Amino acid sequence: MGTTLALSGAYNLAGALLHHPNDPAAAFAEYEAAMRPTVDRAQKLVPGMPHILHPETAWGVWVLNAIMFVLYRSGLISLLVRFVGPPAHAVPVKDYGFEELSEDLE
């Protein structure tokens, strides 16, 4: 989700600045309102994260590796990934009326 948030954030910020060229505070407020729901969904972590993925002992590393091996081999990892955050195609994209480039830029 990091790349998706970065690109959609840049797009939404450009659109907000286009709507409020002389009022940056209003542009930033519009940008925040547009991006906050998506950012909150993307940053929502399951209980115990991120500490569970960063063990501090050799035993903890072994247990983590064993769990990850079982999840990977069983195919459950692909199921769990679906619940990590919103899919990239679920991020709303508002039309700000930017000019489109022509296909023949020769």
URGI-V9219 format. One record per residue. N is the residue number from 0. RES is the residue in one letter. PHI is phi in whole degrees, 0 to 359 (999 if undefined). BURIAL is + if it has 9 or more other C-alpha atoms within 8 Angstrom, else -. Layout:
[[N RES PHI BURIAL] [N RES PHI BURIAL]]
This chain:
[[0 M 999 +] [1 G 300 -] [2 T 293 -] [3 T 299 -] [4 L 295 +] [5 A 295 -] [6 L 290 -] [7 S 291 +] [8 G 295 +] [9 A 296 -] [10 Y 296 -] [11 N 293 +] [12 L 293 +] [13 A 299 -] [14 G 294 +] [15 A 295 +] [16 L 292 +] [17 L 292 -] [18 H 287 -] [19 H 231 +] [20 P 295 -] [21 N 252 -] [22 D 223 -] [23 P 301 +] [24 A 297 -] [25 A 292 -] [26 A 296 +] [27 F 293 +] [28 A 294 -] [29 E 295 +] [30 Y 299 +] [31 E 298 -] [32 A 296 -] [33 A 285 -] [34 M 266 +] [35 R 304 -] [36 P 299 -] [37 T 291 +] [38 V 296 +] [39 D 299 -] [40 R 294 +] [41 A 289 +] [42 Q 269 -] [43 K 290 -] [44 L 252 -] [45 V 287 -] [46 P 304 -] [47 G 92 -] [48 M 272 -] [49 P 271 -] [50 H 300 -] [51 I 293 -] [52 L 268 -] [53 H 230 -] [54 P 293 +] [55 E 254 -] [56 T 236 -] [57 A 297 -] [58 W 297 -] [59 G 297 +] [60 V 295 +] [61 W 298 -] [62 V 297 -] [63 L 299 +] [64 N 298 -] [65 A 296 -] [66 I 296 -] [67 M 295 -] [68 F 299 -] [69 V 296 -] [70 L 298 +] [71 Y 292 +] [72 R 293 -] [73 S 277 -] [74 G 87 -] [75 L 290 +] [76 I 298 +] [77 S 292 -] [78 L 288 -] [79 L 292 -] [80 V 297 -] [81 R 295 -] [82 F 259 -] [83 V 288 +] [84 G 195 +] [85 P 290 +] [86 P 293 -] [87 A 301 -] [88 H 284 -] [89 A 267 -] [90 V 280 +] [91 P 292 -] [92 V 238 -] [93 K 276 -] [94 D 273 -] [95 Y 264 -] [96 G 81 -] [97 F 295 -] [98 E 289 -] [99 E 265 -] [100 L 284 -] [101 S 284 -] [102 E 292 -] [103 D 260 -] [104 L 262 -] [105 E 274 -]]
